[in-house]
Amino acid sequence: MFLSGCGLVHDEQIVGPYRLSAIDIDEQMGVCYEQRSGGCIGRIDETVFAVGADARFVVAKQHPSNDRTVVNYFIIVIANDSELADPSKSVIGPLSEAAYRDKSQSLRLPTFTRTIASLE
């Protein structure tokens, strides 16, 4: 996923270069890494409906392709990511709720601080 900086229906900074963005409709909401050139490279595809972050991690809850019967969990390890990094080196997931809970305890993940109720 590659997003440009104009014409977005939603564009919100999460932490550092990470953005919560949707191009045409909110159901396209995803997490991307903002490049210095202004573009944004996808990290977690649609439909992201909750995020949280600290200096070490970005966490997200996602309904894949807006299928609200499924909830996937993702973790971005900020130290492993960069503008040109392969996302498979920094993004953990999709995870089940049980697997996410285990990782959350062992890694001391941040809480979900932003939820988009219309996508939940």
N, C-alpha and C positions, 0 to 999 in steps of 0.2 A: 504494500500500500504506500503510495506517495501522495502527499497532500500539498497543494500550493497554499499560500497565505491569503488568497483572496476568494471571496464568494462562499465562505464557510457559513453554515447555519449555527455551528457551535465551535468555539475555539477558546480554550481555558488552560492556563498554565497549571500543571500539577506541582512540579518541583524541577528546578534547573531547566534542562532542555526538553523535558517531557510535557506533552500537551494532550488534553482530552479534546478530540476534534471530530466533527462530522461535516461532510462535504455538502450534500443536498438535503438529507433528512436526518432527524435525530437518531433513527434506528441504525444509521451508519457509524455511530459513535465508536471510536477506537482510541488507542493510546499510540502516539507517535513521538519520534525523537526529532526535535527541531534542528535543522542544519543552519550553519552560519549564513548560507546563501538565501535562507528564508523558506526553503522547502521543509517538508516534514516526512520522515521515513517511518513507516508503520512498525510497531512493535507488538501490539495486540489488536486483532481484527474485531470487527463488529459482532455483537452489540455490547459494548462495555457500559455498565450501569452504576458501578461503584468503584471508587479508587481511594487509596491512602498512600502516604509516602513519608519517608524520613530521609536522612542523609545517606542511608545504605540501600534502601529498597523502595520500589514502587509496587503496590499490590493492586489487583483489579479483579472484579467479578464481571463475568461476561455471559450473555445468552448467545450461543453461537448462531449467527445469521438470524438473530431476533427470535429464536425458538425459546420461548419463556418456560418451557417444561424442563429445560436443561440449564444448570448453572455450572460454569467452569471458573476455576480460580487460577490466577497467574501471578508470578513474582518476577520482577525485573531486578537483577543484581546490578546496581548502578556502577560499581567498581569494574565490572566486566564489559561495560557498554561504552561506546563512543560513536561519533558521527559516521564512521566507516566500518564499524564492527558488524560481524555476522550476528544477527539477532539470536540465532540458536546458541550462542555462547553466553548470552545474558538473560534470556527469557526462560523461566521455568514454568511449564504448563503446556496444556491444560491439566489441572489437578482436580480431583474430587474434593468435596468438602472435608472428608475425613483426612485425606492426604494433606490438604492445606492446613488443617488444624495441627497435625503433627509437625509440619514445617514451621508453622507459626510459633509453636512452643520452643522448638530447638533453635530457631534463628532470631526469635524475638521480633517478629514482623510488626510493622506499624498497623494501627487500626484503620478501618475504612472511615474516612472523614467526609467524603463527598458521595452522596447517592442521588441519582437522577430518578426521582419517583416515577415519572412518566414512562421510563424504560424498565423499571424494576419488575 
